[in-house]
Amino acid sequence: MTSVAQDYLKAVWSALEWAPSEAAKVSTGRLAERLGVGPSTVSETVQRLSEQGLLAYEPYRGVGLTELGRGYALVMVRRHRLIETWLVDQLGYSWDEVHDEAEELEHAVSDLLVERLDALLGRPVRDPHGDPIPTVDGRVLRPDAVPLADLVAGESGVVARISDADPGDLRYLAGLGVDLDVRVTVTAVLPRREAVTVAWDREGAAVTAELERRAASRIWVSRA
């Protein structure tokens, strides 16, 4: 399988992974945005992969994965997230630096190397951003989590995932001390400012910050 095909299958999976349960397809426009290519290129490639039985494509209705395509996508997602975990845990990368490195390395590593990395890391179940790492047999243990922006004032949750869609947002949240497994509480919702006020504990000290809705939407929490 070509690296282009691998990228497309992984991109479709990633676009749908945290979408509402009823969402089974992603638009070609959104796919073009994720892959950084033009709409016409996406349409041609999607059509070709559909003919190969890897994607399910209906014009104007979006793109989904066939069972065959899902299997290949999970192989790539597993590679990508294990490599990210290795870069952070073993090589000292910060969580905003690993995505692009993993994008390059995931096409070069062998299945044996991926298995050795998994064993070396202690069979991790999530990557540095909290996204689940698929098992070798294709199981995905996704946490029950919702965007922090969906919580109302007074609700709390434990950070289960922080989206890596924007490295700048990752750096900003890391600077505030927002990390996986931190318990956060929404103290106020500020609709006119499209923001929320959030409180949490950082090294024994209470911290309060106002987050723009975009930054808050990057944080996914398990309600508690």
Secondary structure, DSSP 8 states (H G I E B T S, - for coil): --HHHHHHHHHHHHHHHTS-TT---B-HHHHHHHHT--HHHHHHHHHHHHHTTSEEEETTTEEEE-HHHHHHHHHHHHHHHHHHHHHHHHH---TTTHHHHHHHHTTT--HHHHHHHHHHTT--SB-TTS-B---TTS-------EEGGG--TT-EEEEEEE--S-HHHHHHHHHHT--TT-EEEEEEEEGGGTEEEEEEEETTEEEEEEEEHHHHHHEEEEE-
